[in-house]
Amino acid sequence: MKKIGLILLQFTIACAGIILVGALPSIFHQKGQLINNFFDTIGEIVFGLIHIQDLKIVVRGDEYIIYPYIIEAIVYSFSILFIALIIAYLFSIVLSIFTMLLPKLIREKIKFFVLVLESLPDLLVIILLQLFVIYIFKKTGFLLMKVVTVGDERAFLLPIISLAIIPTVQLYRISILLFEEELIKNYVLLSKSKGLKWSFILFVHVLRNITISLFFHSKKTIWFMLSALVVVEVMNGIKGITFFLTQVMVPEVFTIILLGFFTPIFFVYHLTKWIIERTVNNGGSIS
């Protein structure tokens, strides 16, 4: 119960921080009334969150009720982000396993190649992927996947792949380093001395520890993917969170979008951490 209380306290503080960040631009609106503007905006944000179904925005002179459109946009964008992260996580582990079965000299060359790939701009990767799909369509008449969202025809697969490529490379590089660090530990050397097969040590003992370590490293990857998501949505014509952030830049919308992304990420992370503690460390705490 103490851990649950601590998690809820962390969540409450984080939500309060997001609301404060959402209200921060208001202090620059009118000189001489900074404090009043700031607290008035906080009140408007809280009121908007409580009465989200009645929240209205003005776009190009026209007034719209944003619910449930903003929720649909958040779910659409978050689905792309979450699926891309899962793909990147799983693919990086599978690729690293095959890499670790290769001779050390080849592994070193692969690590250098991966480092080069990781330095590529995400915009370049997205454009090249789109051009590849268009090229295949022109040559064969077969559309591999939708390039842009048009009306109710949503692009889904291409944005996911575009968003997953660079994170896969990043996590792949990290997982190789984690494998190499794990292989020099005492329990691996002991397993070798007992005559256990290399593949058994790699798949049963080492892989379990790698998947856990990589999960906690993936937190940093999420922040990179959030910035790349904006590029993906613009390039694929997706009316997700980017549309609302660029067309309707008001504190209430900004705060709703941040909370809409932060809340599931926060609880999924803590749920996964709790499962790991229960199944691997027998209830021990993981920092």
C-alpha positions in Angstrom: 0.0 0.0 0.0 2.9 2.3 0.7 4.2 1.9 -2.8 0.8 2.5 -4.3 0.5 5.7 -2.3 3.9 6.8 -3.4 3.1 6.1 -7.1 -0.2 8.1 -6.8 1.7 10.9 -5.1 4.3 11.0 -8.0 1.4 11.0 -10.5 -0.4 13.8 -8.8 2.8 15.9 -8.6 3.6 15.2 -12.2 0.0 16.2 -13.3 0.3 19.4 -11.3 3.6 20.1 -13.0 2.0 19.6 -16.4 -0.8 22.0 -15.6 1.7 24.6 -14.4 3.7 24.2 -17.6 0.5 24.5 -19.7 -0.3 27.8 -17.9 3.3 29.2 -18.1 2.9 31.1 -21.4 0.1 33.2 -20.0 2.5 35.2 -17.9 3.8 36.8 -21.1 0.4 38.0 -22.4 -0.1 41.2 -20.4 2.6 43.0 -18.6 1.9 44.1 -15.1 -0.6 41.3 -14.4 1.7 38.3 -14.6 0.5 36.5 -11.4 -3.1 37.1 -12.1 -2.9 35.8 -15.7 -1.0 32.8 -14.5 -3.4 31.7 -11.8 -6.4 32.6 -14.0 -5.1 30.3 -16.7 -4.5 27.5 -14.2 -8.2 27.8 -13.2 -9.2 27.7 -16.8 -7.2 24.6 -17.5 -8.6 22.8 -14.4 -12.1 23.8 -15.4 -11.5 22.6 -19.0 -10.2 19.2 -17.7 -13.3 18.8 -15.5 -15.7 19.9 -18.2 -13.8 18.6 -21.3 -17.1 17.7 -23.1 -18.0 21.4 -23.1 -14.6 22.7 -24.0 -14.6 24.9 -27.2 -11.9 26.3 -29.4 -11.7 28.8 -32.2 -10.0 27.7 -35.5 -9.8 30.3 -38.3 -12.7 32.3 -36.8 -15.0 29.2 -36.4 -15.9 27.8 -33.0 -15.6 24.0 -32.4 -16.3 21.6 -29.5 -13.1 19.6 -29.3 -14.5 16.6 -27.5 -14.3 13.8 -28.6 -12.1 14.9 -31.5 -9.1 15.6 -29.3 -9.4 12.3 -27.6 -9.5 10.5 -30.9 -6.4 12.4 -32.0 -4.6 11.4 -28.8 -5.6 7.8 -29.1 -4.5 7.7 -32.8 -1.1 9.3 -32.0 -0.5 7.3 -28.9 -1.4 4.0 -30.8 1.3 4.8 -33.4 3.8 5.6 -30.7 3.1 2.6 -28.5 3.1 0.0 -31.3 6.3 1.5 -32.8 7.9 1.3 -29.3 6.9 -2.4 -28.9 8.2 -3.2 -32.4 11.5 -1.4 -31.7 11.9 -3.2 -28.4 11.2 -6.7 -29.7 13.2 -6.3 -33.0 16.2 -4.9 -31.1 16.3 -7.9 -28.8 15.9 -10.4 -31.7 18.6 -8.7 -33.8 21.0 -8.5 -30.8 20.5 -12.2 -30.1 21.5 -13.1 -33.7 24.4 -10.7 -33.5 25.8 -12.2 -30.3 25.9 -15.6 -32.1 28.3 -14.1 -34.7 32.2 -13.9 -34.4 33.5 -10.9 -32.4 35.1 -9.4 -35.5 31.8 -9.3 -37.4 30.1 -7.9 -34.3 32.5 -5.0 -34.2 31.7 -4.1 -37.8 28.0 -4.4 -37.2 28.3 -2.0 -34.1 30.1 0.6 -36.3 27.4 0.3 -39.0 24.7 0.6 -36.4 26.4 3.7 -35.0 26.3 5.3 -38.5 22.6 4.4 -38.9 21.7 5.9 -35.6 23.2 9.3 -36.7 20.8 9.5 -39.6 18.1 12.3 -39.2 14.7 10.9 -38.6 13.3 13.2 -41.3 15.6 11.6 -43.9 14.5 8.1 -42.9 10.8 9.0 -43.1 11.2 10.6 -46.6 13.2 7.6 -47.9 10.6 5.2 -46.7 7.8 7.2 -48.3 9.7 7.4 -51.6 10.3 3.7 -51.5 6.5 3.0 -51.1 5.7 5.4 -53.9 8.4 3.9 -56.2 7.0 0.4 -55.6 3.6 1.7 -56.4 4.7 3.3 -59.7 6.6 0.2 -60.8 4.0 -2.5 -59.8 0.7 -0.6 -59.2 0.6 -2.2 -55.8 0.4 0.1 -52.8 2.3 -1.5 -49.9 0.7 0.9 -47.4 -1.1 4.2 -47.2 1.3 7.1 -47.4 -1.0 9.9 -46.1 -4.2 10.1 -44.2 -7.1 11.3 -46.4 -10.6 11.6 -44.8 -11.5 8.4 -43.0 -8.7 6.5 -44.8 -6.0 6.7 -42.1 -2.3 6.0 -42.7 -1.3 3.6 -39.9 1.4 1.0 -40.9 3.8 3.5 -42.6 3.8 6.0 -39.7 4.5 3.1 -37.3 7.4 1.7 -39.3 8.8 5.3 -39.9 8.7 6.0 -36.2 10.1 2.6 -35.2 13.2 2.5 -37.4 15.6 4.8 -35.5 14.5 3.7 -32.0 15.1 0.1 -33.2 18.6 1.0 -34.1 19.2 2.8 -30.8 17.8 0.0 -28.7 19.7 -2.5 -30.8 23.0 -0.8 -30.1 22.2 -0.6 -26.4 21.2 -4.2 -26.2 24.5 -5.4 -27.8 26.4 -3.4 -25.2 24.2 -4.9 -22.4 24.9 -8.4 -23.8 28.6 -7.8 -23.8 28.5 -6.4 -20.2 26.5 -9.4 -19.1 28.7 -12.0 -20.6 31.7 -11.0 -18.5 29.8 -11.4 -15.2 30.6 -14.2 -12.8 27.4 -16.2 -13.2 28.1 -16.5 -17.0 31.7 -17.7 -16.3 30.4 -20.2 -13.8 27.9 -21.5 -16.2 30.6 -22.0 -18.8 32.8 -23.8 -16.3 29.9 -26.2 -15.7 29.9 -27.2 -19.3 26.6 -25.5 -20.2 26.0 -24.8 -23.9 26.6 -21.3 -25.1 23.2 -21.0 -26.7 21.6 -22.2 -23.4 23.4 -19.6 -21.4 22.6 -16.9 -23.9 18.9 -17.6 -24.3 18.0 -18.7 -20.7 20.2 -16.7 -18.3 21.5 -13.7 -20.2 18.5 -12.9 -22.3 16.2 -12.5 -19.2 18.5 -9.9 -17.7 18.9 -8.1 -21.0 15.2 -7.7 -21.6 14.8 -6.2 -18.1 17.7 -3.8 -18.5 16.6 -2.8 -22.0 13.1 -2.0 -20.7 14.4 0.6 -18.3 16.7 2.1 -21.0 13.6 2.4 -23.3 12.4 5.3 -21.1 14.8 7.6 -22.9 13.8 6.3 -26.3 10.2 7.3 -25.6 11.2 11.0 -25.4 13.0 10.7 -28.7 10.0 9.1 -30.3 7.7 11.9 -29.0 9.7 14.5 -30.9 9.9 12.2 -34.0 6.1 11.7 -33.8 5.6 15.3 -34.7 7.6 14.9 -37.9 5.8 11.6 -38.8 2.4 13.2 -38.4 3.3 16.2 -40.5 4.9 14.1 -43.3 2.0 11.6 -43.4 -0.8 14.2 -43.1 -2.1 12.7 -39.8 -4.5 14.8 -37.8 -3.2 13.7 -34.5 -1.8 15.7 -31.6 0.4 17.8 -34.0 -2.7 19.2 -35.7 -4.1 20.4 -32.3 -0.8 21.7 -31.1 -0.1 23.8 -34.2 -3.7 24.9 -35.1 -5.1 25.2 -31.6 -2.3 26.3 -29.4 -4.3 27.1 -26.2 -3.3 26.1 -22.7 -6.3 23.7 -22.2 -5.5 21.8 -25.4 -1.8 21.6 -24.7 -2.4 20.3 -21.2 -5.0 17.7 -22.3 -2.5 16.4 -24.9 0.4 16.1 -22.4 -1.8 14.4 -19.8 -3.2 12.1 -22.5 0.3 10.9 -23.3 1.8 11.0 -19.8 -0.9 9.0 -18.0 -0.8 5.7 -19.9 3.0 5.8 -20.2 3.3 6.4 -16.4 1.0 3.6 -15.4 2.3 1.1 -18.0 5.8 1.7 -16.8 5.0 1.2 -13.2 2.8 -1.8 -13.9 5.6 -3.5 -15.9 8.1 -2.6 -13.2 5.8 -4.2 -10.6 5.5 -7.4 -12.7 9.3 -7.5 -13.0 9.8 -7.1 -9.3 7.2 -9.9 -8.6 8.5 -12.4 -11.1 12.2 -11.8 -11.2 13.3 -10.3 -8.0 10.8 -11.9 -5.7 9.2 -8.6 -4.7 12.5 -6.7 -4.4 12.5 -3.1 -5.5 14.0 -1.9 -8.8 15.2 1.6 -9.0 
